[in-house]
Amino acid sequence: MPAPSPVYILAGPETGLKDSFVAEVLAAVRADGEPDFYRLYADDTPPSSLAAMLRNGSLFASWIVIEYRNVDQLSKKEDIQVLADYCSQPADHTILLLETDGYGVPKPIEAKVPASCRKTFFEMFESELGGWIRRTLRSSGIDIDDAAVESILELVPHESSALNAACLVLSSSFPPGSRLGADDVEKAITHSRPEDAFSLFARIAEGDLAAALSALDAVLDDRKGDANQIIAALVWSFRRLLRIHEAVDAGERFEDVCLREQARSKTAQRQLREALRRYEHRDCLRIITALSETEAFLRTNGAAPSRQILQLLVDAIVTRKGAGLPFAGWTAEGFYPYLQSQE
């Protein structure tokens, strides 16, 4: 790539292509030696600290490169202004990569970054995914049938880094010359897949509180999702479960409903059947309400500790089917005494 610019906005959900661009930036500056490279998050590092790091430079490296993730979550005017001011006059020998999974950043920041340095990474079209998977596996000498392709697309997020990781798992699990079916794919991927917001639902469906809380901590620790993303995934999962309840109660076959809901794998259907047994129709309604109340609480009380709140939410779902949220209607100030009383 040509000489990199001092500031980029990297937007969009396609993390694989985004990571490739970051790798190109790092490769471009390595001609002057290994750079100091940092990955920071807007909810942990305020823009004032970020700007200070960039302006202070490095004692040992020619370049500083910083990925600043979740920049779309900045809401305070003073924080946005600090970052906009830096973008208008960036320090020498620094590169700031402002990242968001959404499609935009606060307007004052965007206005200070040239259009040529604002890049959006879109997901692949659905029609492209199957061919991409086949080509990737074929390069390792592995063939795959249509059902196996559908299984991958059901089990893995539709972006290149996740799909590539799944293909690497399959190519390391089976020798060249193999032809894979859906069962082969499901066993290999589910055995190796890390926790995410959707596997958290699977633990909740099983009714195992300890496993659900462990999965929640893993998702948060690995930055696989923030509180809003986790809640959104659980809302989606319980709304789907609610639709399945309604269809089955109306006389439809469970298997037919699962196919319509894009739950084709045996693992997904087993999890949904277990969830149907554990959470009745009215439970799903109550849990969706609890999720909405939690999202509203976090949105209006930004200072509240999201990890503890999510832990209480998961506990309420697993042990009380969504009833008895202790923070419903509270303010952040009222929540801290409650936490202290539980210690």
N, C-alpha and C positions, 0 to 999 in steps of 0.2 A: 504494500500500500504506500501512497505518498506520505510525506512527513505528516504525522498526526497533528491535529488541532489541540489546543489546550483544554477545550471543553466539548463534550458531546452529550446529547440526550439520547438514551437508548430505551425506546418504548416498545410495548407490545408483549404478547404472551409467549413468543417463540424463543425460549431460553437457549436452545441449542445453537441457533444461528447467532444469537446475541453473544454467547460465550465464544464462538468462533471469531467474532469481531474483536472482542477483548483480547483474544490470543494474538490477533494480527497487530493490534496496537502495541502489545508488549514486545512482540518480535521486532517491530519497527524501531523501538528505542533501545533494544539490546545491543545495537551497534556501538553505543557509548558505554556499555557495561550493564550489569544486572541492575534493574531499577528497584527502588523500594516500592513494594506493591502492597496495598491494603484493601480490604473489603469491609466497608462500614455500613451501618444501617441508620436511617433517619430517626427511628424511634429510640436508638441508643446513643447516637453521637449528634449533638446539636450543630447547626451550620456554623456557629461561631468557633467551635472547636475544630471543625473540618477546615475552615478557612485559615485558622492559625497553623494547622499542620502543613498546609500547602505553602503558605507564605514563609514559614520558618525554614523550609527546605530540608535537605538531608546532609548529614555530615560525611556520609560514606558513599552515596550513590549519586550519579549524574542526574537521574530523573526520579520523580515521585509520581506514581500512578495510583489513583484511588477510585475504586468502585463505590459509589454512594447509592445504596439501594433503598427502595420504597420512598423515593423523593416525593411522590404524589401525596404521601400522608402528612406532609408538612402543612400545618393549618394556621400557625401563629404568624401574624403580619411581620413581626420583627425577624423571625427566622427566615421567612421567604425573602425579605429585603436584604438580609445579610448575604444570602446565597446569590441573589440577583446582582448585588454589588460586586461580589467576587467574580461572577461570570463576565461582567463588563470589563474587569481589569484583572485577568488571571495572572498568577505568578509565572516566572520563566521556568522552563524545564520541569513543568508539571502537566499532568493530564488528569482531568476530572471527568469521570464517566457517571452521569446522572441516570440512574436506572429506575424503571417502573414496569410492572407487568400490565399496567393499563395503557391508555393511548395518549396520555398527556400529563404535563406537570403544571404547577401553578403558573399562570400567565406572565407575571413579572419576571420569572426565571426564563421561561421560554423566549420572551422578547429579547433577552440578552445573548441568546445563542444563535449563530447564523443558521439559516435554513439548511445549508449543506451539511451541518453538523447535527441535525435533528433526524434521527433514523428510527423507523418503525419496523419491527420484525413481526410479521404476521404468521399465523399458523398455516401449515399446508392445507390445501383443499382436501375435503374428505375423499374425493375421487383420486387423489394422488397418493394416499397413504398406503394402500395395498401394494401398489407397484413399487413404492419405495422400500417397503419391508422385503418383498421378494428379491429385489436387486441386491439389497444389503446382505441377506442371507446367502444368496447365490454366490456372492464373492467369497464366501467361506465354504462353498461346496455343499450347501444344504438346501434342499427343496422343501416346500411347504404347501399344504393343500388349502382350499378356500376356507374350510372351517377353522383351521389353525390361524389364518390371517384374521378372521373375525374374532377369535379368542384373544389374540394380541391386542386388537383395537378395543376390546372390552376391558382388558385388564390394565392397560398402560395408557397414561395421558397422551393426547394427540399432539405431541411436539417432539422435535427431532432428537433432543438429548435423551429423553425418556425412552423413545422408540429405539434409538441406537444402543442404549444400555440393555434393553430387553434382547436385542439381536445379539449383543456380545454374550449375554447369559446363555442364549440358545446355542451359539456357535461353540462355546466352551463346554456345554453340557452334552453335545452330540457330535460324533465324528463326521468328517466329510463323507458325502454320499448318502446321508440320512434323508428320509422324507418324513416330515413331521406332521402329525395330526393335532387336533384340538387338545386331546388329553396330554400329549407330550408337552405342548406349550404351557398348559395350565399348571402342570406339576412343576416344571422348571421355573416359571416366572413367580408363581405364588410362594415357592420355597425360598426364593432369593430376594423378593421385593421388600424394601424397607417400609416402615410405617408411614402412612399419609392420612389425610383427613378422611378418606373413604375406608381405609382399613380400620380407622377408629370406629366407624359405624359398625363394622363387622364384629369388633370386640363388644360393643354395646349390644348388638343383636344377640350375642351369646350370653349376655347377662353377667359377664365376669368383670366386676368392678375393678379389681386389681389390674387385670390386663388392659382394661379401657384407660385407666389412669396412666399406666405405663406407656401405652400407645400415645396418649395425649402429650406426655412429657417428651417422648421421642420426636413427635412432629414439631413441637415448639423448639426443642434443642437443636434440631437439624435444619431449622428455618424452612420446613416444608409447607408452612402456612402460618399466617397470623390469625388473631382471634376472629376477625371478620370472615376470613376464608374458611376457617374451620366450621364456624357457625353456618355459613352458606352451604357448605358441603353436607352438613347434617340436616339442614332444612330440605335440601334437594332429596336426600336419601329417605327421610321420613315422609315427604310428600309422595314419593314414588311408592313407598310402603302403603300409604293411605289409599292410593289409587288401586293397588293390587287388592287390598282388603275389599274395597267397594266392588271391584269386578268379580272377585271370588264369591262374595256374598250375593251377588246378582246371578250366580250360577255358572260363571265361566271357569274353565279348567285352569288350574294354577300354572301349568306349563305353557299354555297358550298366552296367558297374560304376561308371563315372564318374557316370552319372545317379543311381544309387542313393546315391552319396556326395555328392550335391548339387554336383557339378562340371560344370555344363552349358555354360559358355562355352568358346569355342574356345581362348582364352588359358589358362584353367585346365587344360583337357585337354592342351594342348601342354606346359605346365609339368610336369604329372604324367607324361606320356609320357617327357619328358627325364629326370625324376627316376627313373623305373623303369629306364631304360637305365644311369643312372649309379650307382644304389645298389641292390644286390641285396637279397634277403630277409634274408640274414645281416647285411648292412651296416645295414639298418634296425634290427635287433635290437641291434646294437652301438652305434649312435648313440643309441637310446632309453636304453640303459644309461648312456652318457656324459652325456646330458642329466640323468638322475636323479642321477648322482654329482655333477655340477656344482651342481644345486639343493641337494643335501644339504650340500655344502661351504660354499655361501654361507649356508645356514640356520644352520650350527653355527659359522661363523667370520664374524661380522658385521663385523669390522674389515677383512676382505679387500677389495682393490680390485676391484669387480665389473666395471668396464669391461675391464680387462686380462684378467680371467678369461674373460669372454665372448668376447674376441678370440681367446684360446687355444682356446676351445671351438669357435668357428667354423672356425679353422684346422685343428683335428683332424678336424672333420666333412668339410671340403672336400678336404683333402690326404691324410687317412689313414682316411677312412670311420669316424671316431669312435674310433680306436685311439690309445693313447699319451697320454692326458691327464696332463700333468706334475704336477697337483696332487691327483690321486685319493688319498685317505687322508691328505693333509697337514693341518697346522694353518695358520692364518693366519701365524704367526711363521715357519714354514718356507717360506712362499711368497715373502716379500720377498727373501731371498737369491737365489731362483731368478730373479726379475725382474731383479735387479741383474746377474746373470750373463749375461742376454740382451741387455743394453744395449751 
